[in-house]
Amino acid sequence: MRFFVVGDVSVDLLFFVERIPEPGEEVPSRRALMKPGGAGATLAAQLASLGHRVYLAGRVGQDPFAELALSRVREVGVDLRHLQEDPDHTTSSVLILLVPGGERAMVSAEGASRYLDPSLFKPRYLDQADAVVLSAYALVGGPSRSYAVEVLEAARKREMPIFADLGTGAVRVAGRELLRYLRGVSWLLMNQTELLTLAEASSLSEGVARLREEGFHHLAIKVGAMGSIVVTPEGEELIEPFPVEDIVDSTGSGDAYTAAFAHAILSGKSPLEAGRLANLAGALAATAIGAQGRLIRLEDLEVAVGQG
């Protein structure tokens, strides 16, 4: 299959701390690393690792960070013909504070990713793809929003499958405005916090009901240790997680989930089967450091098939 992916390309600055500092407090870091990241790049890398042809639409600066940010997608063969270089803005970066157990807090510097130039997108680019995978961070604002909207419109006209992955930062900044741009997507994927914030709800059931009222009937909701919930017009089902030991970093787990889910749906799997495979992918991704530290392969997903 061929995927057209739109989203951020960044460098993640990871600091391993015992706890998140209070305002005005300084805490020591046990370790510090720089890794490739960004939702768009991570989605692209995961899809390519699963054996697909992937085109990545993103933007980086003309700085040393760009090479690191693109190192993993180049390694797995992502097609970068739609990548843009920004002469004025630096490559996006994210500061991540990791505490024992894999939980994290983040500070982002948007950089070049928000300046994805819509004039460089042509609808015919989608003739080379079977589906679109969009990170909602591209819809937060700036020129990248116009780029993302044009991609969505072109994909809808072609009746292509569209997988839209929300992000906590995107939901907090753009809120319910995101729903206006995402109407008509094939699947809307999010975590529990994003659902409650986006739907302005106090419970999962209330959040699902409100999104249904807005016309979104195909949802995949990541609920952490409980697994995920797959919502279709026929109903809702909780899919249990895969027990995976040695969780060290949850950064990028949601992107791995989305990539595996899109892979499974386009491969002809049912939504419930797709959710099961995606649960495994998300869990495995958290066993390595960095958003792209553990890429999922087809043989990894065969574990889920064998246990099904």
Backbone hydrogen bonds, N-H to C=O, Kabsch-Sander energy under -0.5 kcal/mol:
donor,donor_aa,acceptor,acceptor_aa,energy
3,F,53,R,-2.7
4,F,131,A,-2.3
5,V,3,F,-0.6
5,V,55,Y,-3.2
6,V,133,V,-2.2
7,G,57,A,-1.7
10,S,37,G,-2.1
11,V,92,S,-1.8
12,D,35,K,-3.6
13,L,11,V,-0.5
13,L,94,V,-3.3
14,L,12,D,-0.7
14,L,33,L,-2.6
15,F,96,I,-2.8
16,F,31,R,-2.6
17,V,15,F,-0.7
17,V,98,L,-3.0
25,E,22,E,-2.4
30,R,16,F,-3.1
31,R,16,F,-0.7
33,L,14,L,-2.3
35,K,12,D,-2.5
37,G,10,S,-3.0
40,G,8,D,-0.5
41,A,8,D,-2.2
42,T,38,G,-2.6
43,L,39,A,-2.7
44,A,40,G,-2.3
45,A,41,A,-2.6
46,Q,42,T,-2.4
47,L,43,L,-2.3
48,A,44,A,-2.4
49,S,45,A,-2.2
50,L,46,Q,-1.2
51,G,48,A,-1.8
52,H,47,L,-1.9
53,R,1,M,-2.4
54,V,52,H,-0.6
55,Y,3,F,-2.9
56,L,54,V,-0.5
56,L,79,D,-2.1
57,A,5,V,-3.3
57,A,55,Y,-0.6
58,G,56,L,-0.7
60,V,84,Q,-2.4
62,Q,86,D,-1.0
63,D,61,G,-1.0
66,A,63,D,-1.3
67,E,63,D,-0.6
68,L,64,P,-1.0
69,A,65,F,-2.8
70,L,66,A,-1.7
71,S,68,L,-1.1
74,R,70,L,-2.1
75,E,71,S,-1.7
76,V,72,R,-1.7
77,G,74,R,-1.1
78,V,73,V,-2.7
79,D,54,V,-3.0
80,L,78,V,-0.5
83,L,80,L,-1.6
84,Q,58,G,-2.6
86,D,60,V,-3.1
92,S,9,V,-0.7
93,S,109,A,-2.0
94,V,11,V,-2.3
95,L,107,V,-3.6
96,I,13,L,-3.1
96,I,94,V,-0.6
97,L,105,A,-3.1
98,L,15,F,-3.0
98,L,96,I,-0.7
99,V,103,E,-2.2
102,G,99,V,-1.7
105,A,97,L,-1.7
107,V,95,L,-2.5
109,A,93,S,-3.2
110,E,108,S,-0.5
112,A,90,T,-2.9
113,S,110,E,-1.0
114,R,111,G,-1.3
115,Y,112,A,-2.3
116,L,113,S,-0.9
120,L,117,D,-1.5
121,F,118,P,-1.6
125,Y,122,K,-2.8
126,L,123,P,-1.8
127,D,124,R,-1.7
128,Q,125,Y,-1.3
129,A,126,L,-1.7
130,D,2,R,-3.1
131,A,2,R,-1.3
132,V,161,P,-2.5
133,V,4,F,-2.2
134,L,163,F,-2.8
135,S,6,V,-2.6
136,A,165,D,-3.1
138,A,135,S,-2.0
139,L,136,A,-1.9
140,V,137,Y,-1.3
144,S,114,R,-1.8
145,R,142,G,-1.4
146,S,142,G,-0.8
147,Y,143,P,-2.0
148,A,144,S,-2.7
149,V,145,R,-2.6
150,E,146,S,-2.1
151,V,147,Y,-2.1
152,L,148,A,-2.5
153,E,149,V,-2.6
154,A,150,E,-2.3
155,A,151,V,-2.5
156,R,152,L,-2.4
157,K,153,E,-2.1
158,R,154,A,-1.3
159,E,156,R,-1.4
160,M,155,A,-2.6
163,F,132,V,-2.8
164,A,162,I,-0.6
164,A,187,W,-2.7
165,D,134,L,-3.0
165,D,163,F,-0.6
166,L,164,A,-0.6
166,L,189,L,-2.9
171,V,167,G,-2.7
172,R,168,T,-2.2
173,V,169,G,-1.9
174,A,170,A,-2.9
175,G,170,A,-0.6
175,G,171,V,-1.7
177,E,174,A,-1.6
178,L,175,G,-1.9
179,L,176,R,-1.1
180,R,176,R,-0.7
180,R,177,E,-0.8
181,Y,177,E,-0.9
181,Y,178,L,-0.5
182,L,178,L,-1.8
183,R,179,L,-0.7
185,V,182,L,-1.9
186,S,162,I,-0.9
187,W,162,I,-2.1
188,L,218,H,-2.1
189,L,164,A,-2.8
189,L,187,W,-0.5
190,M,220,A,-2.3
192,Q,222,K,-1.7
195,L,191,N,-2.3
196,L,192,Q,-2.3
197,T,193,T,-2.3
198,L,194,E,-2.8
199,A,195,L,-2.7
200,E,196,L,-0.6
201,A,196,L,-2.1
207,G,203,S,-2.4
208,V,204,L,-2.8
209,A,205,S,-2.2
210,R,206,E,-2.2
211,L,207,G,-2.1
212,R,208,V,-2.4
213,E,209,A,-2.0
214,E,210,R,-1.3
215,G,212,R,-1.7
216,F,211,L,-2.6
217,H,215,G,-0.8
219,L,217,H,-0.5
219,L,231,V,-1.8
220,A,188,L,-2.1
221,I,229,I,-3.0
222,K,190,M,-3.2
222,K,220,A,-0.5
223,V,221,I,-0.6
223,V,227,G,-2.3
226,M,223,V,-1.9
227,G,224,G,-2.0
228,S,226,M,-0.6
228,S,239,I,-1.9
229,I,221,I,-2.7
230,V,237,E,-2.4
231,V,219,L,-3.2
231,V,229,I,-0.5
232,T,235,G,-2.9
235,G,232,T,-1.4
237,E,230,V,-1.8
239,I,228,S,-3.7
240,E,238,L,-0.6
244,V,242,F,-0.7
248,V,286,A,-2.9
249,D,286,A,-1.9
250,S,102,G,-1.8
253,S,250,S,-2.1
256,A,252,G,-2.1
257,Y,253,S,-2.2
258,T,254,G,-2.2
259,A,255,D,-2.6
260,A,256,A,-2.4
261,F,257,Y,-2.4
262,A,258,T,-2.7
263,H,259,A,-2.5
264,A,260,A,-2.4
265,I,261,F,-2.5
266,L,262,A,-2.3
267,S,263,H,-1.1
268,G,265,I,-1.6
269,K,264,A,-2.6
274,A,270,S,-2.7
275,G,271,P,-2.3
276,R,272,L,-1.9
277,L,273,E,-2.3
278,A,274,A,-2.5
279,N,275,G,-2.2
280,L,276,R,-1.6
281,A,277,L,-2.2
282,G,278,A,-2.7
283,A,279,N,-2.0
284,L,280,L,-2.7
285,A,281,A,-2.2
286,A,282,G,-0.7
286,A,283,A,-0.8
287,T,284,L,-1.9
288,A,285,A,-0.8
292,Q,36,P,-0.7
293,G,290,G,-1.4
295,L,293,G,-0.5
300,D,297,R,-0.8
301,L,297,R,-1.3
302,E,298,L,-1.1
303,V,300,D,-1.2
304,A,300,D,-0.5
305,V,301,L,-1.7
306,G,302,E,-2.4
307,Q,303,V,-1.4
308,G,304,A,-0.6
308,G,305,V,-0.8
